[in-house]
């Protein structure tokens, strides 16, 4: 099967005046010579103009803003309160994503609708040096892909090469690139470090086709994962959000079988699972932007964190089915974990109950060859 290209090209580039002094700005301009660009003094005014459009999310995806990160690049993953987190850290280099998944929380989470690239990499490296030095001697996980897809803009930025080059020198840090794309051309040029994981978000094929606008098919994502895995990279997978629909059992089972027909389980760093969940305001946005989406047809309950989730009985059914399928086709040694779930879900489905996020961090970030689950 031929993998499709997923290279994003914007309609226009906006550049803040202060961003002109950074090399990444000029690299992007050079790569997109045919795209018009405009130098601006006030990007907040620009953002407000876009927010006043009829569909700010759709409009914002057509444009790139090159700006300087004034705040912190590195932050704890914004895990929801009252549910188990995994002590993951995120690098906010890019905001927003050219893909348009119906369920994406960024539609309500971000106040800036433009695809934004923070170009002051020199500040990032300094911040990372300090951040990592404080955690010297302990393994932990960090990655991009929380507020934007890690590889969707890589044809423009080549940031995967810069990031991997940096983390290659930090062997006690697990660095993750998280994507739905097949934009792996720059990864093919690199010698894979032992501490870098390239991971893909997966769903059933029909949900990917219906709900993940602009993303490659599940088969194409798995082939991309096979490519980088066979070159020596660790790979990871995120079944999140699992969506309940008629025929879901067969749909997800087929994806799991497809996955293990292509991927050696010994090269999988981890697999996470999470079910559809959303803050109250996101439902109104999705209903307006995707009126044909049928993802709200089930009964939902408001969780302790204020987000709506499937009833616990349905979540248990979803998770148990996927986990059994993974163990059947991939074996029982692949580290599995939940995103934003309760201890009793862990106990019921995986057979153990983490004491807290530190224990999950230790389970996932210790040397992969030595991963052992102590029950």
C-alpha positions as CSV (number, residue, x, y, z in Angstrom):
1,X,0.0,0.0,0.0
2,X,1.3,3.4,-1.0
3,X,1.6,5.8,1.9
4,X,0.0,9.2,1.2
5,X,1.9,12.4,1.8
6,X,0.6,14.6,4.6
7,X,2.6,17.7,4.0
8,X,0.8,20.9,5.1
9,X,1.1,24.1,3.1
10,X,-0.5,27.3,4.5
11,X,-2.3,30.0,2.6
12,X,-0.1,32.7,4.2
13,X,2.5,33.2,6.9
14,X,2.3,36.0,9.6
15,X,5.6,36.8,11.2
16,X,6.0,38.9,14.3
17,X,8.7,41.6,14.0
18,X,10.7,40.1,16.9
19,X,10.7,36.7,15.3
20,X,12.9,37.8,12.4
21,X,16.1,37.4,14.4
22,X,15.7,33.6,14.9
23,X,17.1,31.1,12.4
24,X,14.0,28.9,12.4
25,X,12.0,31.8,11.0
26,X,14.2,32.1,8.0
27,X,14.3,28.3,7.5
28,X,10.5,28.3,7.3
29,X,10.4,31.3,5.0
30,X,13.0,29.6,2.7
31,X,11.0,26.4,2.6
32,X,7.8,28.2,1.7
33,X,9.1,30.8,-0.7
34,X,6.0,30.6,-2.8
35,X,3.7,31.4,0.1
36,X,3.0,35.1,0.8
37,X,4.1,36.4,4.2
38,X,3.5,39.5,6.2
39,X,5.5,41.0,9.1
40,X,3.3,42.2,11.9
41,X,3.8,44.2,15.1
42,X,0.8,43.1,17.1
43,X,-0.1,39.4,16.8
44,X,-2.8,39.7,19.5
45,X,-4.8,42.0,17.3
46,X,-4.4,39.5,14.5
47,X,-5.6,36.7,16.7
48,X,-8.7,38.7,17.8
49,X,-9.6,39.3,14.1
50,X,-9.5,35.6,13.4
51,X,-11.6,34.9,16.6
52,X,-14.3,37.1,15.2
53,X,-14.7,35.0,12.0
54,X,-17.7,32.7,11.7
55,X,-15.5,29.6,12.1
56,X,-12.2,30.6,13.8
57,X,-10.9,27.0,14.0
58,X,-11.3,26.3,10.3
59,X,-10.0,29.8,9.3
60,X,-7.0,29.5,11.7
61,X,-5.8,26.3,10.2
62,X,-5.1,28.0,6.9
63,X,-2.5,30.3,8.3
64,X,0.8,30.0,10.1
65,X,2.0,32.5,12.8
66,X,5.7,32.6,13.6
67,X,6.1,34.0,17.1
68,X,8.3,34.0,20.1
69,X,7.4,31.9,23.1
70,X,7.3,34.4,26.0
71,X,6.2,31.9,28.7
72,X,7.6,28.5,29.6
73,X,8.2,25.9,26.9
74,X,8.0,22.9,29.3
75,X,5.0,22.2,31.4
76,X,3.4,19.2,33.1
77,X,0.8,17.5,31.0
78,X,-2.5,19.1,31.9
79,X,-4.0,15.9,33.3
80,X,-7.5,16.3,34.6
81,X,-7.9,16.5,38.4
82,X,-9.3,13.5,40.4
83,X,-8.0,10.9,37.9
84,X,-4.6,9.2,37.6
85,X,-1.9,11.1,35.7
86,X,1.4,9.6,34.5
87,X,3.7,12.6,35.3
88,X,4.3,13.3,31.7
89,X,5.8,16.6,30.6
90,X,5.1,18.5,27.4
91,X,7.1,20.8,25.2
92,X,4.9,23.6,23.7
93,X,6.7,24.4,20.5
94,X,3.7,24.4,18.2
95,X,0.0,25.3,18.8
96,X,-2.9,24.0,16.8
97,X,-2.9,21.4,14.1
98,X,-3.8,21.3,10.3
99,X,-5.8,18.1,10.8
100,X,-9.4,18.6,11.9
101,X,-10.6,15.8,14.1
102,X,-14.2,16.3,15.3
103,X,-13.5,15.5,18.9
104,X,-10.3,17.6,19.3
105,X,-10.2,19.4,22.6
106,X,-8.0,22.2,21.1
107,X,-11.2,23.6,19.5
108,X,-12.2,24.9,23.0
109,X,-8.9,24.7,24.9
110,X,-6.8,27.2,22.8
111,X,-7.7,30.9,22.5
112,X,-5.4,31.3,19.5
113,X,-6.9,29.7,16.4
114,X,-3.9,30.2,14.1
115,X,-1.3,27.4,13.6
116,X,1.5,28.9,15.7
117,X,5.2,28.0,15.7
118,X,7.4,29.3,18.4
119,X,10.7,30.0,16.7
120,X,13.0,30.9,19.7
121,X,14.7,27.5,19.9
122,X,17.7,28.8,21.7
123,X,15.5,29.6,24.7
124,X,14.0,26.1,24.5
125,X,17.4,24.4,24.7
126,X,18.4,26.6,27.7
127,X,15.1,25.9,29.5
128,X,15.4,22.1,28.8
129,X,19.0,22.1,30.2
130,X,17.8,23.6,33.5
131,X,14.7,21.4,33.6
132,X,16.6,18.1,33.0
133,X,19.5,19.1,35.3
134,X,17.0,19.3,38.2
135,X,15.9,15.7,37.5
136,X,19.3,14.2,36.9
137,X,19.5,10.6,37.9
138,X,15.9,9.8,37.4
139,X,14.1,8.6,34.3
140,X,11.1,10.6,33.1
141,X,9.0,11.1,29.9
142,X,8.6,14.3,27.9
143,X,7.2,14.9,24.4
144,X,5.6,17.2,21.9
145,X,2.2,16.6,20.4
146,X,-0.2,17.7,23.2
147,X,-1.2,21.1,21.7
148,X,-0.4,20.2,18.1
149,X,0.7,17.2,16.1
150,X,4.4,16.4,16.5
151,X,5.1,15.7,12.8
152,X,2.3,17.5,10.9
153,X,4.5,20.5,10.2
154,X,7.8,18.7,10.1
155,X,8.1,19.1,6.3
156,X,8.3,22.9,7.1
157,X,10.2,23.0,10.4
158,X,12.3,19.9,10.5
159,X,12.0,20.2,14.3
160,X,12.0,16.4,14.7
161,X,15.7,16.4,13.7
162,X,16.5,19.3,16.1
163,X,14.7,17.6,19.0
164,X,16.1,14.2,18.4
165,X,19.6,15.6,18.2
166,X,19.1,17.3,21.5
167,X,17.6,14.3,23.4
168,X,20.2,11.9,21.9
169,X,22.5,13.4,24.5
170,X,20.0,12.9,27.4
171,X,19.9,9.1,27.8
172,X,17.8,9.1,31.0
173,X,15.0,11.1,29.3
174,X,12.4,9.3,27.2
175,X,11.4,11.7,24.4
176,X,8.2,11.1,22.5
177,X,7.0,12.4,19.1
178,X,3.2,11.9,18.9
179,X,1.4,12.1,15.5
180,X,-1.5,11.0,13.3
181,X,0.5,11.7,10.1
182,X,2.9,9.8,7.9
183,X,5.3,12.7,7.8
184,X,8.4,10.6,8.6
185,X,10.8,11.6,5.8
186,X,13.2,13.4,8.2
187,X,13.2,10.5,10.7
188,X,14.5,8.3,7.9
189,X,17.6,10.3,7.8
190,X,18.5,9.8,11.4
191,X,20.2,7.1,13.4
192,X,17.6,6.2,16.0
193,X,18.5,7.0,19.6
194,X,17.7,4.4,22.3
195,X,15.5,6.9,24.2
196,X,13.2,8.3,21.5
197,X,9.7,7.0,20.9
198,X,7.7,7.8,17.8
199,X,4.0,7.2,18.6
200,X,0.8,7.2,16.6
201,X,-2.8,7.9,17.7
202,X,-5.1,5.1,16.4
203,X,-8.8,4.6,16.2
204,X,-11.0,2.1,14.4
205,X,-10.8,2.6,10.6
206,X,-14.3,3.8,10.3
207,X,-13.9,6.4,13.1
208,X,-10.7,7.6,11.6
209,X,-12.4,8.1,8.2
210,X,-15.5,9.8,9.7
211,X,-14.0,11.8,12.6
212,X,-10.4,12.6,11.7
213,X,-10.6,14.9,8.7
214,X,-7.3,15.3,6.9
215,X,-5.5,12.5,8.7
216,X,-4.0,9.5,6.8
217,X,-5.9,6.2,7.2
218,X,-5.1,3.8,10.0
219,X,-3.4,1.4,7.6
220,X,-1.1,4.2,6.4
221,X,-0.3,5.2,10.0
222,X,0.6,1.6,10.9
223,X,2.8,1.3,7.8
224,X,4.6,4.5,8.8
225,X,5.1,3.0,12.3
226,X,6.5,-0.2,10.7
227,X,8.9,1.9,8.6
228,X,10.4,3.8,11.6
229,X,10.3,0.7,13.8
230,X,12.3,-1.4,11.3
231,X,14.8,1.4,11.1
232,X,15.4,1.1,14.9
233,X,13.1,3.5,16.6
234,X,10.9,2.6,19.5
235,X,7.2,3.1,18.6
236,X,4.1,3.7,20.7
237,X,0.4,3.8,20.1
238,X,-2.5,5.7,21.7
239,X,-6.0,4.3,21.4
240,X,-7.5,7.6,22.4
241,X,-10.3,8.5,22.2
242,X,-12.0,5.1,22.0
243,X,-15.5,5.8,20.6
244,X,-18.6,3.6,21.1
245,X,-20.6,3.0,17.9
246,X,-22.4,0.1,16.3
247,X,-19.9,-2.5,15.3
248,X,-17.1,-1.1,17.6
249,X,-16.0,-4.5,18.8
250,X,-15.1,-5.7,15.3
251,X,-13.7,-2.3,14.2
252,X,-11.2,-2.1,17.0
253,X,-10.3,-5.8,16.9
254,X,-9.4,-5.4,13.2
255,X,-7.1,-2.5,13.9
256,X,-5.3,-4.4,16.7
257,X,-4.8,-7.4,14.4
258,X,-3.6,-5.0,11.6
259,X,-1.2,-3.4,14.1
260,X,0.5,-6.7,15.1
261,X,0.7,-8.0,11.6
262,X,3.1,-5.1,10.9
263,X,4.8,-4.2,14.2
264,X,7.1,-6.3,16.3
265,X,5.7,-6.1,19.9
266,X,9.3,-6.0,21.2
267,X,9.7,-2.6,19.6
268,X,6.6,-1.1,21.2
269,X,7.5,1.2,24.1
270,X,3.9,1.6,25.4
271,X,0.2,1.7,24.4
272,X,-2.2,4.0,26.1
273,X,-6.0,3.9,26.2
274,X,-8.6,6.6,26.8
275,X,-12.2,6.9,26.1
276,X,-14.1,9.9,24.6
277,X,-14.4,12.7,27.1
278,X,-15.1,16.4,26.7
279,X,-15.7,19.6,28.7
280,X,-19.3,21.0,28.4
281,X,-18.4,23.8,26.1
282,X,-16.8,21.5,23.5
283,X,-20.0,19.7,22.7
284,X,-21.6,22.9,21.4
285,X,-18.5,23.6,19.2
286,X,-18.5,20.1,17.8
287,X,-22.3,20.2,17.1
288,X,-21.9,23.4,15.2
289,X,-18.7,22.5,13.3
290,X,-19.6,18.8,12.6
291,X,-23.4,18.6,12.5
292,X,-23.2,15.1,11.1
293,X,-20.9,13.7,13.8
294,X,-22.7,11.0,15.8
295,X,-20.3,10.7,18.7
296,X,-22.7,12.1,21.3
297,X,-25.5,9.5,20.8
298,X,-24.6,7.5,23.9
299,X,-25.4,8.4,27.5
300,X,-22.6,10.4,29.2
301,X,-22.0,11.2,32.9
302,X,-20.3,14.3,34.3
303,X,-17.1,13.2,36.0
304,X,-15.4,14.6,39.1
305,X,-13.3,16.9,36.9
306,X,-16.4,18.4,35.1
307,X,-15.8,16.5,31.9
308,X,-18.4,14.3,30.3
309,X,-17.5,10.6,29.9
310,X,-19.2,7.3,29.0
311,X,-20.8,5.5,31.9
312,X,-18.2,3.4,33.8
313,X,-19.8,0.1,32.7
314,X,-19.4,1.1,29.0
315,X,-15.8,2.3,29.6
316,X,-14.9,-1.0,31.2
317,X,-16.4,-2.9,28.2
318,X,-14.4,-0.8,25.7
319,X,-11.1,-1.1,27.6
320,X,-11.5,-4.8,28.4
321,X,-12.2,-5.6,24.8
322,X,-9.1,-3.7,23.5
323,X,-6.8,-5.0,26.2
324,X,-7.8,-8.6,25.5
325,X,-7.2,-8.1,21.8
326,X,-3.8,-6.6,22.4
327,X,-2.7,-9.4,24.7
328,X,-4.1,-12.0,22.2
329,X,-2.2,-10.7,19.2
330,X,0.8,-8.9,20.8
331,X,1.4,-10.7,24.1
332,X,1.3,-9.6,27.7
333,X,4.7,-7.8,27.9
334,X,3.7,-4.5,26.3
335,X,3.3,-1.8,28.9
336,X,-0.3,-0.6,28.9
337,X,-1.7,2.5,30.7
338,X,-4.7,4.6,30.9
339,X,-5.0,8.4,30.2
340,X,-7.2,10.2,32.7
341,X,-8.8,7.2,34.4
342,X,-9.6,6.1,37.9
343,X,-7.7,3.6,40.1
344,X,-10.6,1.1,39.9
345,X,-10.5,1.1,36.1
346,X,-6.8,0.2,36.3
347,X,-7.5,-2.6,38.8
348,X,-10.5,-4.0,36.9
349,X,-8.9,-4.0,33.5
350,X,-5.1,-4.3,34.0
351,X,-5.1,-6.1,37.3
352,X,-3.1,-3.5,39.3
353,X,-3.7,-0.2,40.9
354,X,-1.0,2.4,40.8
355,X,-0.4,4.3,44.0
356,X,0.0,7.5,42.1
357,X,1.5,9.3,39.1
358,X,5.1,8.6,40.3
359,X,4.5,4.9,40.2
360,X,3.1,5.2,36.6
361,X,6.0,7.4,35.6
362,X,8.5,4.7,37.0
363,X,6.6,2.0,35.2
364,X,6.7,3.8,31.8
365,X,10.0,5.6,32.0
366,X,12.4,3.1,33.4
367,X,14.7,1.4,30.9
368,X,12.4,-0.4,28.5
369,X,14.3,-3.7,28.6
370,X,13.8,-3.8,32.4
371,X,10.1,-3.0,32.6
372,X,8.5,-5.2,35.2
373,X,5.1,-4.7,36.7
374,X,5.1,-5.6,40.4
375,X,1.5,-6.4,41.4
